């Protein structure tokens, strides 16, 4: 969990918009200190005081560190969350206790965890007395879940997997896998993806603005001005393209794994 910041400190880049309320935060912390002066058994035995203490703690983190707030909130919901996780969203319709995240997992915005299949209730006569159809979800250490991806029941991802934005993950995948699409399929190994990104002209290195600091818009626009757009994909009649990487490729996307010839033509 992050260390507590001053009530008057500037909002962090990963804070939700509009939650910089220093005076309200001071009041929340004053109430927390006041509750801390009460005997422990009062907080233990009095349900109302215990609930108030929990809500004040969540309200404190919500106004100071959105990532820490979501981790704390997820754990209180029953989800198993490892160390140093970064949750940019927390969307679980129900059954949070069936979701487990390993260490160093990044969950991007609008990622949805689905732990049940409600479609069986459309044929209730075929499932007499059924409560529901459920599935556990386990995300391994060091995984990245892209924006608006959906993880369906029963899925287990091994360590160091990368899920592309918008992917619908219906099946489990082994460690070191990059997956994309609907339904999600294997694209390449994470190690290949990392090498492509490491040498890409679109990967910006700046000692003054390391992740998660946000680069000023005018500076980012200037740095990206000469970065080319992706080339259109060719529609070919031959079999599926190979995922063998080209060591000379310096493109800007996983699609380059399948389109080395386009990258070479662009460089001529």
N, C-alpha and C positions, 0 to 999 in steps of 0.2 A: 504494500500500500504506500502511496506517495506521502511525503511529509506535509504537514499542514502549512498553508501559506497565509500571509497576512490578509486580513479582511479588505484592506485597501490596495492590495497588489493588483497590477493589471491582469486581465483575464488571460489564461493560457490559450494557445492556438486551438487546442482540442476541446475548449469549453463550448457548451451549447450557446447559441446566440441569445443575448438579452438577459443573461443571468448575473451580470455584474451589478450587485446590489450590496454595497459595502455596509450601509447602515442596518439593513435587515440582517446581514450576516453577523454583524456585531451583536444584535439582539439574540440571534440564534445561539451564538457562543456563550452569551451571558446566561441564557437559560440552561445550557449544557453544564456550565460551571455550577450553577445553583443546584441542579439535580445531582451533580457529583458530590455535593456536601451532605446529601441525605444518606442514611444508613443503607448498606448494601441490601439488607433483607427487605427494605421497603421496595426497592426496584425489583427484587426477585419475586416478592409475594404479591405486589400490586400490579395487576395486568395493565391498568391505564397508564401508570407511571412508566412501566417497561415499554409500552407502545410509544409513548411520547418521547422517551429517550432515543429509541430507534429512529423515529421520524426526524428528530432534530439532527442526529448523526448523518442521515442521508441528505438532509437539506444543506448541511454544512459542506459535504463533498460535492453536491450538485452545483454549488456556487463557487467552488474553488478548483475542482479537477473533475471534469466529466468522465475521464477514463477510469479514475479510481472509484467514482460513484457507480458506474455500471458494473465494475467487478464486484463491489460490495453488494449491490442490488442483486446481481446474479447469484451470488452465494447465499443470500438470504432467501431467494426463491427456491433454492435447493440444487442449483447447478454446481457441478464440481469444476472449479476454475484453478488452473495452475498458477505458477509464479510468473511475474513480469508480462502478463497478458495485456493486450491493448484492445479494448472493446469500443469501437466507434458506433456500434448499434447494439441493441438488446431486444431482439424480436423473437419471442417464443410464445406461441399461442397458448400452450399448456404443457404440463408434464416436464417442467424444468429439471426435475430430479433425474430424468433419463438422459441428460446431456452432460458430457464430460469434455473439458478442454485441457490439453496438456500445458506444458510450460512454453512461454514465448510465442503464444498464438496471437495473430492479428486478425480481428474480425472487422471488416470494412462496413460502410454504411448500408443499411437496409438488408442485411443478411438475415435470412429466415431459417429457423430450425423447426422442422416439422416432425413430431414424434409419434403421430398417430395417423391412421388411414380412416377418415370418416366416411368414405364411400360405401363401406359395408352397411351403413345404416339406411342407405337407399333401398336395400333389399332385406329389410328387417325380418321378413318371414323366413328367410334362409338362415338367419343367425338367431334362433330363439335364445333369449336370456343373455345375449352377448353384451358385455360392457364396452368393448372396443377392440381394435387391432392396433397394437403399439410396437414401437421399435426404439431401441437405444441408439444414441449417436455418440461416437467417440472421435475426437480430433486429436491427432498426435502432436508431439512437440514441434515447435518451429513452423507450423503451418500458416498459410495466408489464405483467407477466404475473401475473394473479390466482391466488389459492390454488387448488391442485389442478387447474389447467388442464393440458391435454395438447397438445403441439406435435408434429404428425406429420411424416413424411418429406417433404422437398421444399418445405416452407413458408418463405416469405420475407415478413417484416413490414417495412413502411416505417417511417420515423422517427415517433416520438411516437404509437405505437399503444397502446391500452389493451385488454387481454384480460380479460374478466370471469372471476370465480371459477368453476371447474368447466367452463369451455369446452373443447371439443375442436376444435382448429384443424386442418382438413384442407386448406384452400386458402390461397393467399397473399392479402394485403390491402395496399392502398396506404397511404402515410403519412397520419397524422391520422385514423385509423379506430378506433372503439370497436366491438368485436365480442364476441358472447356466444352461448351455446347449444351444442347438440350435434346436428348439426355447427354450428360457429360461423358466424354470419351478421353482416352489417353492421347496426349499431344507429343510430349517428349519428357525427358528426365529433367528434374529441377536443376541439376548441375549444368546441363546444356543451356537451359533458360538463363541461369545466373551468368554464365559466360557471355551470352549474347547481350544481356542487359549491361554487363560490366563494361563492355567495349562500345556500346551504342552511343551515337552522338547526342541522343536525346536524354541520356543519363547525365545529370548536372551535378558536378562536385563543387562545393563551396564551403570552406572552413568557417565562414561567418554564419552560414545558414544550414547547419547539419539537421537531419531529421530529428525531431518533428517540427523544427522551426519553419515558419512559412516565409518564403522569399517574397520581397516586395513585388507587386504586379508589374511595374515598369521594368524592373531588372529581369524578371522572368521572361517577359515578352521580348526583351532585347536578346537574351541568351538563346531563345527559341526561334528567332527570326529566320535563321538560315538552315534550320532543321527541316529536311524534306518530308513531304507527306508519304504515306504508304502507297505503293504502286497497286493498281488493280490486279486481281488474280486472274490468271488465264484459265479458261475452261478447256480442259484437255480430255480426250477420249481414252487415253491409256489408263492403266491401273492406278491405284492410290499412290500419291507421291511418297518418296522416302523421307524419313525423319533424320537421316544422317546429316550432321551439321557441316557447314562449309567453314573451314578455319579462317578464310579471308572475308567472311561476311561481316558487315558492320551495320546492319539494318536496324530498324526501329520497331521490332515486333516479333512475336513468336511465329507469325505467318511466314517470316523469312526462312524458317526451317524448311518450308516446303517449296520456296520459290527462289532458289539460288540464281537461276538463269536471269530472272528479272533484275536482281540486285547487280549482277555482273553487267547487264546491258545498261543499267542506269549509270554505272561507273565509267562507261566508255566515253 
